[in-house]
Amino acid sequence: MKTIFLGWIHGVGKSTLIQWLMKGKEHIWHFSFWENVREIGENSGKVKNIKDLSWLSNETRLLLMKEAKERFRKMIARQLYETLLVDNHFSVYENKKLVKAIDEEDLELYDTFILVDVPTDILYTRISQDSKQRTNESCDREKIEQHRAYERSIAEELKNKSNISFMEIENIELAKSIERIQRSIDIYT
């Protein structure tokens, strides 16, 4: 059983890549931290839409993340899959400030980190053309660049503190990205 973290900022195509990687493969499962946080928030009445997540108090956000992490740990403990693809971020905006999103104690849960990156201009175009609700921070070119730099610094910090394999792909051409990740999954499973 392998757990593979696909991370980077909103809009780079992590979910799209995961959907393609899972097609026709019953042995691959998916866990999205932010989908779980949103679902937990909606079920508790604390979140009405994805933008609400940016305005939650630190206390509420931490409670939602704690519950999502419990779900994640339970999923790993059940071992119902050969490969689990995890959609997450190394950092997020919290009260308009970037903060680390992944806890160091969770590093032991992952076998591989795949950083899915896209140049800022391409990312800005993708975000401005998609139908998802986005926060102002996710749609501002300068903030995108700041977030990318901070995301990279957190990823590098975690890479240096762990023995987890790291791979980086630039997700400009979907087919090439899928092929590259699939080869990586095949190597690690």
N, C-alpha and C positions, 0 to 999 in steps of 0.2 A: 504494500500500500504506500502510495506516494502523495504528498501534499505539495502542490505547486502554486506559489503566490504570483499572480499577475498584478503588477502595481504600477501606478503613475497617476497623474491627475485626471480629473473628469474630462471626457471627450476624446481620449486618445484611441478608443476602440476596444478596450478590454472586454466588455460584454459581447461585442460583435465577434471578436476572435473566439471567445469561449463558446458561443453558440455554434459557430462553424466547427470547432474542434470536437464538440460533443455529438454532432450529427451521426446517427447510426451506431453510436458506441455506448452500450449499456454499462460498461465498466468505468466510464468517466462521469463524475458528478460535479456539481457546481455549488459554490457558496459565495454569495455576495454580501459583504458586511453591510454596505449601505442600504441594500434592499431589506435586509433583516432589521436594521435600525429603524428604517422608515416603517416597516410593517409593525414592529413592536410599538413605535411611537403612535401610529394611527390607531392600533388596537387599544392603547391606553388613553387615547384622546389628546395626547400631547403634540401630535404632528398632523396637520391637515394636508400639506403638500411638501415636496422636497425642499422648497425654499425655507420652510419653517425650521429645518435642521440647523440652518446658519444662525438663527436667532434664539436658539434654546440657551438656557443658562448652562454654565459648565456642569453644575450638579445634575441637571436633567440629562444632558448629553452623556455624561459619564455613566449614569444609571442605564440608559438605553444601550450604550456600548458594552457595559458589563453583561447585560442580558444577551446581547448578540454573541459575545465571546463565550458565554455558557452554552448557547446553542451550537456554536462551532466546535467547542471541546466535546460535547455530547456526540456530534456527528462523527468526529474523529474516533472517539472511543467505540462507536458501534461498528466501525470498519466494514461498511456495506459496499465499498467501492475499491477498485484498484488504484484509481487516480482521482484526486479531488483538486479541481481548479478553483482557486480562491481569488475573487475580485476584490481588491482593497486598495488603499492608498498608504504611502509612507507618511504623508502629512495632509492636514486639512485646515481650512479656515475655521477658527473658533473665535467668535466675537471680533471679527475682522483682523485677526492675527493668525499667522501660520503656526501650527503646533504639530508635534510628532503624533502620528495616528497609530503606530504599531508599538506594542510594549515589548521590551527586550525579553521578558519572561515567556513571550509567545514564540520566540525564535525557534525553540526546540520542536515546535509543531510543524515546521516547514522543511522540505527537502531541497527545494529550489526556489529562487526568486527570479522572475522574468520581468525586467523593466520594459514596459511598452511606451516608447516615446514617439513624439511627432514634433517637427519644427513648429515654432510658435505661429507663424503665418498660416500654415495648413490647419493647425489646431483651431485658431481663431475662426477660419472659414468654416470648418466643420461645426463648431459650436453655434455660430451665428445662423447656420442653415438647418440645424436639427430642430425637432419639435419638442425636445425636453425642456422642462422648466429649469432655468439656470439662475444662480445668484449673480449679482453684479460683479463679484470678484472673479467668477468663472468666465465672464465675457469681456474682461478688460485686458488688452494686450500686455500692458505693463505688469499687471497682477499675474497673468499667465506666465510670463517670463520669470517673475519672482518665485512663483509656486514651483515651476520646473527646477529652478536652481536649488530651492530649499528641499524639494523632493529628492534630488540627486544627492545632496549633502547627507540627508538621513539614510538613504540607501547605502551610500559609501560607508557611513558610520557603522551600520548594521553588518555590512559585508566584512568590515575589519574586525568586528567583535565575534564573528561566528565562522563556522566551517561550512556554511550553506553555499551551494554553487549558485553563481550569479550569471545571468545571461541578459543581454540588452538587445532589443530589436527596435528598428525604426519602422513604425507601422504606416508606411506610405502606400504600399501595394498590398492589399489584403491577401491575395493568393500567396505571395512570397512570405508574408508574415505567418500565415497559417502553416505553410510547409516547414518553415524554420522552427516554429514552436512544436509542431508534430514530431519532427526529428528529435527535438530535445525531450519531449515526453517519452518517446520510444526508448531513448537512451536511459532515462531515469526510472522506467518501469520494467 
